[in-house]
């Protein structure tokens, strides 16, 4: 997202009491996965797959490829659908405070110079044996482990 204050944007969408749709992308090349360190809420400071909210008028695949470019500087040739996730967060009383519907895509060919941008504080390639060094958002590490070969 290119909003000046993404926290208020997320808050306003959550105030509407509707799920927010988005997409993320698992990029796997040379037996390494691409991860980004989130620079903004939600999950600021945690490592994740590149991704974000879907914009009006774009498909989920287009959103995943756009977020890849915005957050990492890499251009994905294409993406194939992997999974649908529905992360929710609840307050102490059990009320939903956030609700996302995320389509996860797989990309096996991305080109360009890796450079963190937009919502990403850092971006890097990691191997399977390096994953334990990072604190991931929910589901990210499991998806990476599923698609990287030992």
CNS distance restraints for C-alpha pairs under 8 A (distance, minus, plus):
assign (resid   1 and name CA) (resid   6 and name CA) 7.20 0.50 0.50
assign (resid   1 and name CA) (resid  52 and name CA) 6.88 0.50 0.50
assign (resid   1 and name CA) (resid  53 and name CA) 6.71 0.50 0.50
assign (resid   1 and name CA) (resid 118 and name CA) 7.58 0.50 0.50
assign (resid   1 and name CA) (resid 119 and name CA) 7.54 0.50 0.50
assign (resid   2 and name CA) (resid   6 and name CA) 7.75 0.50 0.50
assign (resid   2 and name CA) (resid 118 and name CA) 7.29 0.50 0.50
assign (resid   3 and name CA) (resid   9 and name CA) 7.47 0.50 0.50
assign (resid   5 and name CA) (resid   9 and name CA) 6.63 0.50 0.50
assign (resid   6 and name CA) (resid  10 and name CA) 6.10 0.50 0.50
assign (resid   6 and name CA) (resid  40 and name CA) 7.67 0.50 0.50
assign (resid   6 and name CA) (resid  41 and name CA) 7.78 0.50 0.50
assign (resid   7 and name CA) (resid  11 and name CA) 6.07 0.50 0.50
assign (resid   7 and name CA) (resid  40 and name CA) 7.72 0.50 0.50
assign (resid   7 and name CA) (resid  41 and name CA) 6.35 0.50 0.50
assign (resid   7 and name CA) (resid  42 and name CA) 7.85 0.50 0.50
assign (resid   8 and name CA) (resid  12 and name CA) 5.97 0.50 0.50
assign (resid   9 and name CA) (resid  13 and name CA) 6.26 0.50 0.50
assign (resid  10 and name CA) (resid  14 and name CA) 6.10 0.50 0.50
assign (resid  11 and name CA) (resid  15 and name CA) 6.03 0.50 0.50
assign (resid  12 and name CA) (resid  16 and name CA) 6.60 0.50 0.50
assign (resid  13 and name CA) (resid  17 and name CA) 7.14 0.50 0.50
assign (resid  13 and name CA) (resid  18 and name CA) 7.04 0.50 0.50
assign (resid  13 and name CA) (resid  20 and name CA) 7.08 0.50 0.50
assign (resid  14 and name CA) (resid  18 and name CA) 6.33 0.50 0.50
assign (resid  14 and name CA) (resid  19 and name CA) 7.26 0.50 0.50
assign (resid  14 and name CA) (resid  20 and name CA) 7.63 0.50 0.50
assign (resid  14 and name CA) (resid  97 and name CA) 6.99 0.50 0.50
assign (resid  14 and name CA) (resid  98 and name CA) 6.00 0.50 0.50
assign (resid  14 and name CA) (resid  99 and name CA) 7.49 0.50 0.50
assign (resid  18 and name CA) (resid  99 and name CA) 7.42 0.50 0.50
assign (resid  19 and name CA) (resid  98 and name CA) 7.56 0.50 0.50
assign (resid  19 and name CA) (resid  99 and name CA) 4.89 0.50 0.50
assign (resid  19 and name CA) (resid 100 and name CA) 5.15 0.50 0.50
assign (resid  19 and name CA) (resid 101 and name CA) 6.46 0.50 0.50
assign (resid  20 and name CA) (resid  53 and name CA) 7.07 0.50 0.50
assign (resid  20 and name CA) (resid  99 and name CA) 6.40 0.50 0.50
assign (resid  20 and name CA) (resid 100 and name CA) 4.74 0.50 0.50
assign (resid  20 and name CA) (resid 101 and name CA) 6.14 0.50 0.50
assign (resid  21 and name CA) (resid  53 and name CA) 5.93 0.50 0.50
assign (resid  21 and name CA) (resid  54 and name CA) 5.74 0.50 0.50
assign (resid  21 and name CA) (resid 100 and name CA) 5.81 0.50 0.50
assign (resid  21 and name CA) (resid 101 and name CA) 4.84 0.50 0.50
assign (resid  21 and name CA) (resid 102 and name CA) 5.89 0.50 0.50
assign (resid  22 and name CA) (resid  51 and name CA) 7.30 0.50 0.50
assign (resid  22 and name CA) (resid  52 and name CA) 5.36 0.50 0.50
assign (resid  22 and name CA) (resid  53 and name CA) 3.99 0.50 0.50
assign (resid  22 and name CA) (resid  54 and name CA) 4.53 0.50 0.50
assign (resid  22 and name CA) (resid  60 and name CA) 6.88 0.50 0.50
assign (resid  22 and name CA) (resid  63 and name CA) 7.24 0.50 0.50
assign (resid  22 and name CA) (resid  64 and name CA) 7.95 0.50 0.50
assign (resid  22 and name CA) (resid 100 and name CA) 7.16 0.50 0.50
assign (resid  22 and name CA) (resid 101 and name CA) 6.25 0.50 0.50
assign (resid  22 and name CA) (resid 102 and name CA) 4.76 0.50 0.50
assign (resid  22 and name CA) (resid 103 and name CA) 6.44 0.50 0.50
assign (resid  23 and name CA) (resid  51 and name CA) 5.45 0.50 0.50
assign (resid  23 and name CA) (resid  52 and name CA) 5.73 0.50 0.50
assign (resid  23 and name CA) (resid  53 and name CA) 6.45 0.50 0.50
assign (resid  23 and name CA) (resid  54 and name CA) 6.56 0.50 0.50
assign (resid  23 and name CA) (resid  60 and name CA) 5.86 0.50 0.50
assign (resid  23 and name CA) (resid  61 and name CA) 7.31 0.50 0.50
assign (resid  23 and name CA) (resid  63 and name CA) 6.05 0.50 0.50
assign (resid  23 and name CA) (resid  64 and name CA) 5.02 0.50 0.50
assign (resid  23 and name CA) (resid 102 and name CA) 4.95 0.50 0.50
assign (resid  23 and name CA) (resid 103 and name CA) 4.65 0.50 0.50
assign (resid  23 and name CA) (resid 104 and name CA) 5.69 0.50 0.50
assign (resid  23 and name CA) (resid 105 and name CA) 7.49 0.50 0.50
assign (resid  24 and name CA) (resid  49 and name CA) 6.07 0.50 0.50
assign (resid  24 and name CA) (resid  50 and name CA) 5.53 0.50 0.50
assign (resid  24 and name CA) (resid  51 and name CA) 3.83 0.50 0.50
assign (resid  24 and name CA) (resid  52 and name CA) 6.42 0.50 0.50
assign (resid  24 and name CA) (resid  64 and name CA) 5.21 0.50 0.50
assign (resid  24 and name CA) (resid  67 and name CA) 7.55 0.50 0.50
assign (resid  24 and name CA) (resid 102 and name CA) 6.90 0.50 0.50
assign (resid  24 and name CA) (resid 103 and name CA) 6.38 0.50 0.50
assign (resid  24 and name CA) (resid 104 and name CA) 4.87 0.50 0.50
assign (resid  24 and name CA) (resid 105 and name CA) 6.30 0.50 0.50
assign (resid  25 and name CA) (resid  49 and name CA) 5.98 0.50 0.50
assign (resid  25 and name CA) (resid  50 and name CA) 5.76 0.50 0.50
assign (resid  25 and name CA) (resid  51 and name CA) 6.22 0.50 0.50
assign (resid  25 and name CA) (resid  64 and name CA) 5.61 0.50 0.50
assign (resid  25 and name CA) (resid  65 and name CA) 7.39 0.50 0.50
assign (resid  25 and name CA) (resid  68 and name CA) 7.03 0.50 0.50
assign (resid  25 and name CA) (resid  79 and name CA) 7.87 0.50 0.50
assign (resid  25 and name CA) (resid 104 and name CA) 5.53 0.50 0.50
assign (resid  25 and name CA) (resid 105 and name CA) 4.68 0.50 0.50
assign (resid  25 and name CA) (resid 106 and name CA) 5.70 0.50 0.50
assign (resid  25 and name CA) (resid 107 and name CA) 6.84 0.50 0.50
assign (resid  26 and name CA) (resid  33 and name CA) 6.97 0.50 0.50
assign (resid  26 and name CA) (resid  34 and name CA) 6.90 0.50 0.50
assign (resid  26 and name CA) (resid  49 and name CA) 5.99 0.50 0.50
assign (resid  26 and name CA) (resid  50 and name CA) 7.44 0.50 0.50
assign (resid  26 and name CA) (resid 104 and name CA) 7.22 0.50 0.50
assign (resid  26 and name CA) (resid 105 and name CA) 6.09 0.50 0.50
assign (resid  26 and name CA) (resid 106 and name CA) 4.84 0.50 0.50
assign (resid  26 and name CA) (resid 107 and name CA) 6.11 0.50 0.50
assign (resid  26 and name CA) (resid 143 and name CA) 7.83 0.50 0.50
assign (resid  26 and name CA) (resid 144 and name CA) 7.23 0.50 0.50
assign (resid  27 and name CA) (resid  33 and name CA) 5.64 0.50 0.50
assign (resid  27 and name CA) (resid  34 and name CA) 5.46 0.50 0.50
assign (resid  27 and name CA) (resid 106 and name CA) 5.97 0.50 0.50
assign (resid  27 and name CA) (resid 107 and name CA) 4.70 0.50 0.50
assign (resid  27 and name CA) (resid 108 and name CA) 5.74 0.50 0.50
assign (resid  27 and name CA) (resid 109 and name CA) 7.47 0.50 0.50
assign (resid  27 and name CA) (resid 110 and name CA) 7.46 0.50 0.50
assign (resid  28 and name CA) (resid  32 and name CA) 5.55 0.50 0.50
assign (resid  28 and name CA) (resid  33 and name CA) 4.58 0.50 0.50
assign (resid  28 and name CA) (resid  34 and name CA) 6.64 0.50 0.50
assign (resid  28 and name CA) (resid 106 and name CA) 7.58 0.50 0.50
assign (resid  28 and name CA) (resid 107 and name CA) 6.44 0.50 0.50
assign (resid  28 and name CA) (resid 108 and name CA) 5.16 0.50 0.50
assign (resid  28 and name CA) (resid 109 and name CA) 7.64 0.50 0.50
assign (resid  28 and name CA) (resid 147 and name CA) 7.64 0.50 0.50
assign (resid  28 and name CA) (resid 148 and name CA) 7.35 0.50 0.50
assign (resid  29 and name CA) (resid  33 and name CA) 6.59 0.50 0.50
assign (resid  29 and name CA) (resid 108 and name CA) 5.72 0.50 0.50
assign (resid  29 and name CA) (resid 109 and name CA) 6.75 0.50 0.50
assign (resid  31 and name CA) (resid 127 and name CA) 6.58 0.50 0.50
assign (resid  31 and name CA) (resid 128 and name CA) 7.97 0.50 0.50
assign (resid  31 and name CA) (resid 148 and name CA) 5.88 0.50 0.50
assign (resid  31 and name CA) (resid 149 and name CA) 6.57 0.50 0.50
assign (resid  32 and name CA) (resid 125 and name CA) 5.87 0.50 0.50
assign (resid  32 and name CA) (resid 126 and name CA) 5.17 0.50 0.50
assign (resid  32 and name CA) (resid 127 and name CA) 4.64 0.50 0.50
assign (resid  32 and name CA) (resid 128 and name CA) 7.10 0.50 0.50
assign (resid  32 and name CA) (resid 148 and name CA) 6.83 0.50 0.50
assign (resid  33 and name CA) (resid 125 and name CA) 5.46 0.50 0.50
assign (resid  33 and name CA) (resid 126 and name CA) 5.36 0.50 0.50
assign (resid  33 and name CA) (resid 127 and name CA) 6.51 0.50 0.50
assign (resid  33 and name CA) (resid 144 and name CA) 6.69 0.50 0.50
assign (resid  33 and name CA) (resid 148 and name CA) 7.29 0.50 0.50
assign (resid  34 and name CA) (resid  49 and name CA) 6.94 0.50 0.50
assign (resid  34 and name CA) (resid  50 and name CA) 7.90 0.50 0.50
assign (resid  34 and name CA) (resid 123 and name CA) 7.19 0.50 0.50
assign (resid  34 and name CA) (resid 124 and name CA) 5.79 0.50 0.50
assign (resid  34 and name CA) (resid 125 and name CA) 4.57 0.50 0.50
assign (resid  34 and name CA) (resid 126 and name CA) 6.45 0.50 0.50
assign (resid  35 and name CA) (resid  47 and name CA) 6.35 0.50 0.50
assign (resid  35 and name CA) (resid  48 and name CA) 5.55 0.50 0.50
assign (resid  35 and name CA) (resid  49 and name CA) 5.09 0.50 0.50
assign (resid  35 and name CA) (resid  50 and name CA) 6.60 0.50 0.50
assign (resid  35 and name CA) (resid 123 and name CA) 5.74 0.50 0.50
assign (resid  35 and name CA) (resid 124 and name CA) 5.62 0.50 0.50
assign (resid  35 and name CA) (resid 125 and name CA) 6.31 0.50 0.50
assign (resid  35 and name CA) (resid 126 and name CA) 7.29 0.50 0.50
assign (resid  36 and name CA) (resid  47 and name CA) 5.44 0.50 0.50
assign (resid  36 and name CA) (resid  48 and name CA) 5.40 0.50 0.50
assign (resid  36 and name CA) (resid  49 and name CA) 6.03 0.50 0.50
assign (resid  36 and name CA) (resid  50 and name CA) 5.99 0.50 0.50
assign (resid  36 and name CA) (resid  71 and name CA) 7.63 0.50 0.50
assign (resid  36 and name CA) (resid  72 and name CA) 7.78 0.50 0.50
assign (resid  36 and name CA) (resid 116 and name CA) 7.58 0.50 0.50
assign (resid  36 and name CA) (resid 120 and name CA) 5.81 0.50 0.50
assign (resid  36 and name CA) (resid 121 and name CA) 7.15 0.50 0.50
assign (resid  36 and name CA) (resid 122 and name CA) 5.52 0.50 0.50
assign (resid  36 and name CA) (resid 123 and name CA) 4.28 0.50 0.50
assign (resid  36 and name CA) (resid 124 and name CA) 6.51 0.50 0.50
assign (resid  37 and name CA) (resid  44 and name CA) 7.62 0.50 0.50
assign (resid  37 and name CA) (resid  45 and name CA) 5.84 0.50 0.50
assign (resid  37 and name CA) (resid  46 and name CA) 5.55 0.50 0.50
assign (resid  37 and name CA) (resid  47 and name CA) 4.29 0.50 0.50
assign (resid  37 and name CA) (resid  48 and name CA) 6.26 0.50 0.50
assign (resid  37 and name CA) (resid 120 and name CA) 5.58 0.50 0.50
assign (resid  37 and name CA) (resid 121 and name CA) 5.34 0.50 0.50
assign (resid  37 and name CA) (resid 122 and name CA) 5.04 0.50 0.50
assign (resid  37 and name CA) (resid 123 and name CA) 6.35 0.50 0.50
assign (resid  38 and name CA) (resid  43 and name CA) 6.56 0.50 0.50
assign (resid  38 and name CA) (resid  44 and name CA) 4.86 0.50 0.50
assign (resid  38 and name CA) (resid  45 and name CA) 5.21 0.50 0.50
assign (resid  38 and name CA) (resid  46 and name CA) 5.67 0.50 0.50
assign (resid  38 and name CA) (resid  47 and name CA) 6.13 0.50 0.50
assign (resid  38 and name CA) (resid  48 and name CA) 6.91 0.50 0.50
assign (resid  38 and name CA) (resid 119 and name CA) 6.25 0.50 0.50
assign (resid  38 and name CA) (resid 120 and name CA) 4.92 0.50 0.50
assign (resid  38 and name CA) (resid 121 and name CA) 5.79 0.50 0.50
assign (resid  38 and name CA) (resid 122 and name CA) 7.57 0.50 0.50
assign (resid  39 and name CA) (resid  44 and name CA) 5.23 0.50 0.50
assign (resid  39 and name CA) (resid  45 and name CA) 6.06 0.50 0.50
assign (resid  39 and name CA) (resid 119 and name CA) 5.29 0.50 0.50
assign (resid  39 and name CA) (resid 120 and name CA) 5.01 0.50 0.50
assign (resid  39 and name CA) (resid 121 and name CA) 4.58 0.50 0.50
assign (resid  39 and name CA) (resid 122 and name CA) 7.95 0.50 0.50
assign (resid  40 and name CA) (resid  44 and name CA) 4.68 0.50 0.50
assign (resid  40 and name CA) (resid  45 and name CA) 7.60 0.50 0.50
assign (resid  40 and name CA) (resid 119 and name CA) 6.03 0.50 0.50
assign (resid  40 and name CA) (resid 120 and name CA) 7.70 0.50 0.50
assign (resid  43 and name CA) (resid 137 and name CA) 6.74 0.50 0.50
assign (resid  46 and name CA) (resid 134 and name CA) 7.94 0.50 0.50
assign (resid  46 and name CA) (resid 135 and name CA) 5.67 0.50 0.50
assign (resid  46 and name CA) (resid 136 and name CA) 5.26 0.50 0.50
assign (resid  46 and name CA) (resid 137 and name CA) 5.82 0.50 0.50
assign (resid  47 and name CA) (resid 134 and name CA) 6.66 0.50 0.50
assign (resid  47 and name CA) (resid 135 and name CA) 5.95 0.50 0.50
assign (resid  47 and name CA) (resid 136 and name CA) 4.47 0.50 0.50
assign (resid  47 and name CA) (resid 137 and name CA) 6.06 0.50 0.50
assign (resid  47 and name CA) (resid 140 and name CA) 7.99 0.50 0.50
assign (resid  48 and name CA) (resid 136 and name CA) 5.72 0.50 0.50
assign (resid  48 and name CA) (resid 137 and name CA) 5.58 0.50 0.50
assign (resid  48 and name CA) (resid 140 and name CA) 5.62 0.50 0.50
assign (resid  48 and name CA) (resid 141 and name CA) 7.86 0.50 0.50
assign (resid  49 and name CA) (resid 140 and name CA) 6.23 0.50 0.50
assign (resid  50 and name CA) (resid  64 and name CA) 7.76 0.50 0.50
assign (resid  50 and name CA) (resid  67 and name CA) 6.30 0.50 0.50
assign (resid  50 and name CA) (resid  68 and name CA) 5.56 0.50 0.50
assign (resid  50 and name CA) (resid  71 and name CA) 6.41 0.50 0.50
assign (resid  50 and name CA) (resid  72 and name CA) 7.67 0.50 0.50
assign (resid  50 and name CA) (resid 120 and name CA) 7.97 0.50 0.50
assign (resid  51 and name CA) (resid  63 and name CA) 7.83 0.50 0.50
assign (resid  51 and name CA) (resid  64 and name CA) 5.92 0.50 0.50
assign (resid  51 and name CA) (resid  67 and name CA) 5.11 0.50 0.50
assign (resid  51 and name CA) (resid  68 and name CA) 6.59 0.50 0.50
assign (resid  51 and name CA) (resid  71 and name CA) 7.84 0.50 0.50
assign (resid  52 and name CA) (resid  63 and name CA) 7.58 0.50 0.50
assign (resid  52 and name CA) (resid  64 and name CA) 7.52 0.50 0.50
assign (resid  52 and name CA) (resid  67 and name CA) 6.27 0.50 0.50
assign (resid  53 and name CA) (resid  63 and name CA) 7.32 0.50 0.50
assign (resid  54 and name CA) (resid  58 and name CA) 6.90 0.50 0.50
assign (resid  54 and name CA) (resid  59 and name CA) 7.56 0.50 0.50
assign (resid  54 and name CA) (resid  60 and name CA) 6.40 0.50 0.50
assign (resid  54 and name CA) (resid  63 and name CA) 5.37 0.50 0.50
assign (resid  55 and name CA) (resid  63 and name CA) 7.00 0.50 0.50
assign (resid  58 and name CA) (resid  62 and name CA) 5.91 0.50 0.50
assign (resid  58 and name CA) (resid  63 and name CA) 6.38 0.50 0.50
assign (resid  59 and name CA) (resid  63 and name CA) 6.21 0.50 0.50
assign (resid  60 and name CA) (resid  64 and name CA) 6.23 0.50 0.50
assign (resid  60 and name CA) (resid 103 and name CA) 6.75 0.50 0.50
assign (resid  61 and name CA) (resid  65 and name CA) 6.31 0.50 0.50
assign (resid  61 and name CA) (resid  79 and name CA) 6.62 0.50 0.50
assign (resid  61 and name CA) (resid  80 and name CA) 7.81 0.50 0.50
assign (resid  61 and name CA) (resid  81 and name CA) 7.78 0.50 0.50
assign (resid  61 and name CA) (resid 105 and name CA) 7.13 0.50 0.50
assign (resid  62 and name CA) (resid  66 and name CA) 5.98 0.50 0.50
assign (resid  63 and name CA) (resid  67 and name CA) 6.03 0.50 0.50
assign (resid  64 and name CA) (resid  68 and name CA) 6.17 0.50 0.50
assign (resid  64 and name CA) (resid 104 and name CA) 7.82 0.50 0.50
assign (resid  64 and name CA) (resid 105 and name CA) 7.02 0.50 0.50
assign (resid  65 and name CA) (resid  69 and name CA) 6.38 0.50 0.50
assign (resid  65 and name CA) (resid  75 and name CA) 7.17 0.50 0.50
assign (resid  65 and name CA) (resid  76 and name CA) 6.05 0.50 0.50
assign (resid  65 and name CA) (resid  78 and name CA) 7.69 0.50 0.50
assign (resid  65 and name CA) (resid  79 and name CA) 7.45 0.50 0.50
assign (resid  66 and name CA) (resid  70 and name CA) 6.14 0.50 0.50
assign (resid  67 and name CA) (resid  71 and name CA) 5.84 0.50 0.50
assign (resid  68 and name CA) (resid  72 and name CA) 5.76 0.50 0.50
assign (resid  68 and name CA) (resid  73 and name CA) 7.05 0.50 0.50
assign (resid  68 and name CA) (resid  74 and name CA) 6.30 0.50 0.50
assign (resid  68 and name CA) (resid  75 and name CA) 6.92 0.50 0.50
assign (resid  68 and name CA) (resid  76 and name CA) 7.32 0.50 0.50
assign (resid  69 and name CA) (resid  73 and name CA) 4.58 0.50 0.50
assign (resid  69 and name CA) (resid  74 and name CA) 4.92 0.50 0.50
assign (resid  69 and name CA) (resid  75 and name CA) 5.42 0.50 0.50
assign (resid  69 and name CA) (resid  76 and name CA) 7.66 0.50 0.50
assign (resid  70 and name CA) (resid 117 and name CA) 5.98 0.50 0.50
assign (resid  70 and name CA) (resid 118 and name CA) 5.71 0.50 0.50
assign (resid  71 and name CA) (resid 115 and name CA) 7.71 0.50 0.50
assign (resid  71 and name CA) (resid 116 and name CA) 5.52 0.50 0.50
assign (resid  71 and name CA) (resid 117 and name CA) 4.55 0.50 0.50
assign (resid  71 and name CA) (resid 118 and name CA) 5.25 0.50 0.50
assign (resid  71 and name CA) (resid 119 and name CA) 6.20 0.50 0.50
assign (resid  71 and name CA) (resid 120 and name CA) 5.36 0.50 0.50
assign (resid  71 and name CA) (resid 123 and name CA) 7.79 0.50 0.50
assign (resid  72 and name CA) (resid 114 and name CA) 5.52 0.50 0.50
assign (resid  72 and name CA) (resid 115 and name CA) 5.05 0.50 0.50
assign (resid  72 and name CA) (resid 116 and name CA) 4.73 0.50 0.50
assign (resid  72 and name CA) (resid 117 and name CA) 5.90 0.50 0.50
assign (resid  72 and name CA) (resid 120 and name CA) 7.55 0.50 0.50
assign (resid  72 and name CA) (resid 123 and name CA) 6.24 0.50 0.50
assign (resid  73 and name CA) (resid 112 and name CA) 6.47 0.50 0.50
assign (resid  73 and name CA) (resid 113 and name CA) 6.15 0.50 0.50
assign (resid  73 and name CA) (resid 114 and name CA) 5.55 0.50 0.50
assign (resid  73 and name CA) (resid 115 and name CA) 5.44 0.50 0.50
assign (resid  73 and name CA) (resid 116 and name CA) 6.91 0.50 0.50
assign (resid  73 and name CA) (resid 117 and name CA) 7.13 0.50 0.50
assign (resid  74 and name CA) (resid 110 and name CA) 5.86 0.50 0.50
assign (resid  74 and name CA) (resid 111 and name CA) 5.35 0.50 0.50
assign (resid  74 and name CA) (resid 112 and name CA) 4.80 0.50 0.50
assign (resid  74 and name CA) (resid 113 and name CA) 6.26 0.50 0.50
assign (resid  74 and name CA) (resid 114 and name CA) 6.06 0.50 0.50
assign (resid  74 and name CA) (resid 115 and name CA) 7.96 0.50 0.50
assign (resid  75 and name CA) (resid 110 and name CA) 5.21 0.50 0.50
assign (resid  75 and name CA) (resid 111 and name CA) 5.28 0.50 0.50
assign (resid  75 and name CA) (resid 112 and name CA) 6.31 0.50 0.50
assign (resid  76 and name CA) (resid 107 and name CA) 6.57 0.50 0.50
assign (resid  76 and name CA) (resid 109 and name CA) 5.95 0.50 0.50
assign (resid  76 and name CA) (resid 110 and name CA) 4.16 0.50 0.50
assign (resid  76 and name CA) (resid 111 and name CA) 6.55 0.50 0.50
assign (resid  77 and name CA) (resid 107 and name CA) 7.58 0.50 0.50
assign (resid  77 and name CA) (resid 109 and name CA) 5.87 0.50 0.50
assign (resid  77 and name CA) (resid 110 and name CA) 6.01 0.50 0.50
assign (resid  77 and name CA) (resid 111 and name CA) 7.94 0.50 0.50
assign (resid  78 and name CA) (resid 107 and name CA) 6.23 0.50 0.50
assign (resid  78 and name CA) (resid 109 and name CA) 7.46 0.50 0.50
assign (resid  79 and name CA) (resid 105 and name CA) 5.72 0.50 0.50
assign (resid  79 and name CA) (resid 106 and name CA) 5.31 0.50 0.50
assign (resid  79 and name CA) (resid 107 and name CA) 4.71 0.50 0.50
assign (resid  79 and name CA) (resid 108 and name CA) 7.76 0.50 0.50
assign (resid  80 and name CA) (resid 105 and name CA) 5.27 0.50 0.50
assign (resid  80 and name CA) (resid 106 and name CA) 5.21 0.50 0.50
assign (resid  80 and name CA) (resid 107 and name CA) 6.71 0.50 0.50
assign (resid  81 and name CA) (resid 103 and name CA) 7.31 0.50 0.50
assign (resid  81 and name CA) (resid 104 and name CA) 6.22 0.50 0.50
assign (resid  81 and name CA) (resid 105 and name CA) 4.43 0.50 0.50
assign (resid  81 and name CA) (resid 106 and name CA) 6.34 0.50 0.50
assign (resid  82 and name CA) (resid 103 and name CA) 7.59 0.50 0.50
assign (resid  82 and name CA) (resid 104 and name CA) 5.44 0.50 0.50
assign (resid  82 and name CA) (resid 105 and name CA) 5.03 0.50 0.50
assign (resid  82 and name CA) (resid 106 and name CA) 6.18 0.50 0.50
assign (resid  83 and name CA) (resid 103 and name CA) 5.98 0.50 0.50
assign (resid  83 and name CA) (resid 104 and name CA) 5.12 0.50 0.50
assign (resid  83 and name CA) (resid 105 and name CA) 7.07 0.50 0.50
assign (resid  84 and name CA) (resid 101 and name CA) 7.14 0.50 0.50
assign (resid  84 and name CA) (resid 102 and name CA) 5.71 0.50 0.50
assign (resid  84 and name CA) (resid 103 and name CA) 4.62 0.50 0.50
assign (resid  84 and name CA) (resid 104 and name CA) 6.06 0.50 0.50
assign (resid  85 and name CA) (resid 100 and name CA) 7.95 0.50 0.50
assign (resid  85 and name CA) (resid 101 and name CA) 5.90 0.50 0.50
assign (resid  85 and name CA) (resid 102 and name CA) 5.06 0.50 0.50
assign (resid  85 and name CA) (resid 103 and name CA) 6.39 0.50 0.50
assign (resid  85 and name CA) (resid 104 and name CA) 7.47 0.50 0.50
assign (resid  86 and name CA) (resid  99 and name CA) 7.04 0.50 0.50
assign (resid  86 and name CA) (resid 100 and name CA) 5.49 0.50 0.50
assign (resid  86 and name CA) (resid 101 and name CA) 4.57 0.50 0.50
assign (resid  86 and name CA) (resid 102 and name CA) 6.13 0.50 0.50
assign (resid  87 and name CA) (resid  99 and name CA) 6.06 0.50 0.50
assign (resid  87 and name CA) (resid 100 and name CA) 5.52 0.50 0.50
assign (resid  87 and name CA) (resid 101 and name CA) 6.89 0.50 0.50
assign (resid  87 and name CA) (resid 102 and name CA) 7.90 0.50 0.50
assign (resid  88 and name CA) (resid  96 and name CA) 6.79 0.50 0.50
assign (resid  88 and name CA) (resid  97 and name CA) 7.48 0.50 0.50
assign (resid  88 and name CA) (resid  98 and name CA) 5.40 0.50 0.50
assign (resid  88 and name CA) (resid  99 and name CA) 4.41 0.50 0.50
assign (resid  88 and name CA) (resid 100 and name CA) 6.37 0.50 0.50
assign (resid  89 and name CA) (resid  96 and name CA) 5.79 0.50 0.50
assign (resid  89 and name CA) (resid  97 and name CA) 5.60 0.50 0.50
assign (resid  89 and name CA) (resid  98 and name CA) 5.20 0.50 0.50
assign (resid  89 and name CA) (resid  99 and name CA) 6.72 0.50 0.50
assign (resid  90 and name CA) (resid  94 and name CA) 5.34 0.50 0.50
assign (resid  90 and name CA) (resid  95 and name CA) 5.20 0.50 0.50
assign (resid  90 and name CA) (resid  96 and name CA) 4.34 0.50 0.50
assign (resid  90 and name CA) (resid  97 and name CA) 5.28 0.50 0.50
assign (resid  90 and name CA) (resid  98 and name CA) 7.16 0.50 0.50
assign (resid  91 and name CA) (resid  95 and name CA) 5.44 0.50 0.50
assign (resid  91 and name CA) (resid  96 and name CA) 6.51 0.50 0.50
assign (resid  91 and name CA) (resid  97 and name CA) 6.36 0.50 0.50
assign (resid 114 and name CA) (resid 123 and name CA) 7.14 0.50 0.50
assign (resid 114 and name CA) (resid 124 and name CA) 7.50 0.50 0.50
assign (resid 115 and name CA) (resid 122 and name CA) 7.72 0.50 0.50
assign (resid 115 and name CA) (resid 123 and name CA) 6.53 0.50 0.50
assign (resid 116 and name CA) (resid 120 and name CA) 5.53 0.50 0.50
assign (resid 116 and name CA) (resid 121 and name CA) 6.11 0.50 0.50
assign (resid 116 and name CA) (resid 122 and name CA) 5.05 0.50 0.50
assign (resid 116 and name CA) (resid 123 and name CA) 5.10 0.50 0.50
assign (resid 117 and name CA) (resid 121 and name CA) 6.95 0.50 0.50
assign (resid 117 and name CA) (resid 122 and name CA) 7.82 0.50 0.50
assign (resid 126 and name CA) (resid 130 and name CA) 6.14 0.50 0.50
assign (resid 126 and name CA) (resid 131 and name CA) 6.98 0.50 0.50
assign (resid 127 and name CA) (resid 131 and name CA) 6.90 0.50 0.50
assign (resid 127 and name CA) (resid 148 and name CA) 7.72 0.50 0.50
assign (resid 128 and name CA) (resid 144 and name CA) 7.89 0.50 0.50
assign (resid 128 and name CA) (resid 145 and name CA) 6.69 0.50 0.50
assign (resid 128 and name CA) (resid 148 and name CA) 6.28 0.50 0.50
assign (resid 128 and name CA) (resid 149 and name CA) 7.45 0.50 0.50
assign (resid 128 and name CA) (resid 150 and name CA) 6.74 0.50 0.50
assign (resid 130 and name CA) (resid 134 and name CA) 7.88 0.50 0.50
assign (resid 131 and name CA) (resid 141 and name CA) 7.32 0.50 0.50
assign (resid 136 and name CA) (resid 140 and name CA) 6.19 0.50 0.50
assign (resid 136 and name CA) (resid 141 and name CA) 6.15 0.50 0.50
assign (resid 137 and name CA) (resid 141 and name CA) 7.60 0.50 0.50
assign (resid 139 and name CA) (resid 143 and name CA) 6.23 0.50 0.50
assign (resid 140 and name CA) (resid 144 and name CA) 6.31 0.50 0.50
assign (resid 141 and name CA) (resid 145 and name CA) 6.11 0.50 0.50
assign (resid 142 and name CA) (resid 146 and name CA) 6.17 0.50 0.50
assign (resid 143 and name CA) (resid 147 and name CA) 6.57 0.50 0.50
assign (resid 144 and name CA) (resid 148 and name CA) 6.07 0.50 0.50
assign (resid 145 and name CA) (resid 149 and name CA) 7.80 0.50 0.50
